[in-house]
Amino acid sequence: MSRLSQAGWDRLLVIVPAVVAAIAGVTWIALHASSGRGQTHTLFQLLALAENVVALLLCRRKPVGALASILVVYFLVDLEFVTGLPVLFATANLAAVGSRRAVAAGVAAAAAVVVSMPYAHGDDTTVAAGLARVAAVGCAVAAGYALRAWRGRTVRPSPGAATLPG
């Protein structure tokens, strides 16, 4: 059995989160799909999932942009089960490859969006649920920093990647 090269690990760290998010999202959509007029809703769910998967595939190249687009979709659609996992993967990726300033801005934005989304859609929510969402974002950041430490160096985004200076 051969060891993966650096490029192999980089590809694996891009593809696996996208595949996991796609499988989880498609499974949730398939289990909750409805017929008739609800098929339009299913189409929009699939479009939101597709945008999130494409953003996750581009996460190493443009970590700030990928997180921003995933957060916009998360806030606009009320599909926490479909879009929540990509938010966590993108936040972890930003923590693994981003500068301190980019990570701070991304984590603040992610925490604000995950807490405010239920209120914006009029969902019944509690303070404990908001704290749990923020804790999940914090765990994603910890996982990203652990990945950075495990790699022994800063995981660099692709050349030309847009990150905030810092």
C-alpha positions in Angstrom: 0.0 0.0 0.0 1.5 3.3 -1.0 1.3 6.5 1.0 -0.5 9.5 -0.5 1.6 12.3 -1.8 1.0 15.9 -0.7 -1.1 16.5 -3.8 -3.1 13.3 -3.1 -3.9 14.5 0.4 -5.0 17.9 -0.9 -7.3 16.3 -3.4 -8.7 14.0 -0.8 -9.4 16.9 1.6 -11.3 18.6 -1.1 -13.4 15.7 -2.5 -14.4 13.9 0.7 -16.3 16.8 2.4 -18.1 17.5 -0.9 -19.1 13.9 -1.3 -20.2 13.5 2.3 -22.3 16.7 2.1 -23.8 15.5 -1.2 -24.7 12.1 0.1 -26.2 13.5 3.3 -28.2 16.2 1.4 -29.5 13.9 -1.3 -30.5 11.3 1.3 -32.4 14.0 3.3 -34.1 15.3 0.2 -35.1 11.9 -1.0 -36.6 11.0 2.4 -38.6 14.2 2.5 -39.5 14.6 -1.1 -43.2 15.2 -1.9 -45.2 14.8 -5.1 -47.3 17.3 -7.0 -46.5 20.9 -6.4 -43.9 19.9 -3.9 -41.7 18.7 -6.7 -40.8 22.4 -7.4 -39.6 22.6 -3.8 -37.5 19.5 -4.3 -35.9 21.1 -7.3 -34.9 24.1 -5.3 -33.6 21.9 -2.6 -31.4 20.1 -5.1 -30.2 23.4 -6.6 -29.2 24.7 -3.1 -27.4 21.4 -2.5 -25.6 21.6 -5.9 -24.4 25.1 -5.1 -23.1 24.0 -1.8 -21.3 21.0 -3.3 -19.7 23.1 -6.0 -18.6 25.7 -3.4 -17.0 22.9 -1.3 -15.2 21.6 -4.4 -13.8 25.1 -4.8 -13.0 25.6 -1.1 -9.3 25.2 -1.3 -9.0 27.6 -4.2 -11.3 30.3 -2.7 -11.9 29.6 0.9 -13.5 32.9 1.8 -15.7 33.0 -1.3 -16.8 29.5 -0.8 -17.8 30.1 2.8 -19.6 33.3 1.8 -21.7 31.6 -0.9 -22.6 28.7 1.4 -23.6 31.1 4.1 -25.8 33.1 1.7 -27.6 29.9 0.6 -27.9 28.7 4.2 -29.5 32.0 5.2 -31.9 32.3 2.2 -33.3 28.8 2.2 -34.7 27.2 5.3 -32.9 23.8 4.8 -30.7 23.4 7.8 -30.4 19.6 7.3 -29.2 20.1 3.7 -27.0 23.2 4.1 -25.7 22.9 7.7 -23.0 20.4 7.0 -21.5 22.4 4.1 -21.3 25.4 6.4 -19.3 23.4 8.9 -17.0 21.9 6.3 -16.3 25.3 4.7 -15.6 26.9 8.1 -13.2 24.1 9.0 -11.5 24.5 5.6 -11.1 28.3 6.2 -9.6 27.6 9.6 -7.2 25.1 8.0 -6.0 27.4 5.1 -6.9 30.9 6.0 -5.1 33.8 7.6 -6.0 34.8 11.2 -8.0 37.7 9.9 -9.9 35.6 7.4 -10.6 33.0 10.0 -11.9 35.6 12.5 -14.1 37.2 9.9 -15.4 33.9 8.6 -16.2 32.5 12.0 -17.9 35.7 13.1 -20.0 35.6 9.9 -20.8 31.9 10.2 -21.8 32.3 13.9 -24.0 35.3 13.1 -25.7 33.5 10.2 -26.3 30.2 12.0 -27.8 32.0 15.0 -30.0 34.5 13.0 -31.3 32.2 10.3 -34.1 30.5 12.3 -35.3 34.0 13.5 -35.3 35.3 9.9 -37.5 32.5 8.8 -39.9 32.7 11.8 -38.9 29.2 13.1 -39.5 28.4 16.7 -36.1 28.3 18.4 -34.4 28.5 21.8 -31.3 30.0 23.2 -29.9 26.5 23.7 -30.4 25.8 20.0 -28.5 28.9 19.1 -25.7 28.0 21.5 -25.6 24.5 20.0 -25.2 26.0 16.5 -22.4 28.3 17.6 -20.7 25.4 19.4 -20.9 23.4 16.1 -19.1 26.3 14.3 -16.5 26.4 17.1 -15.9 22.6 16.7 -15.5 23.1 13.0 -12.9 25.7 13.6 -11.1 23.5 16.1 -11.1 20.7 13.5 -9.6 23.0 10.9 -6.9 24.1 13.3 -6.2 20.5 14.2 -5.9 19.6 10.6 -3.5 22.5 10.2 -1.4 21.3 13.1 -1.5 17.7 12.0 -0.2 18.6 8.6 2.8 20.3 10.3 2.5 23.4 8.3 -0.1 25.8 7.0 -2.1 24.1 4.3 -1.8 26.5 1.4 -4.7 27.3 -0.9 -4.1 27.0 -4.6 -2.1 29.8 -6.2 -4.2 32.9 -6.8 -6.7 32.0 -4.0 -8.5 34.9 -2.5 -7.9 35.1 1.3 -7.9 38.2 3.5 -4.4 39.4 4.3 -3.1 38.9 7.8 
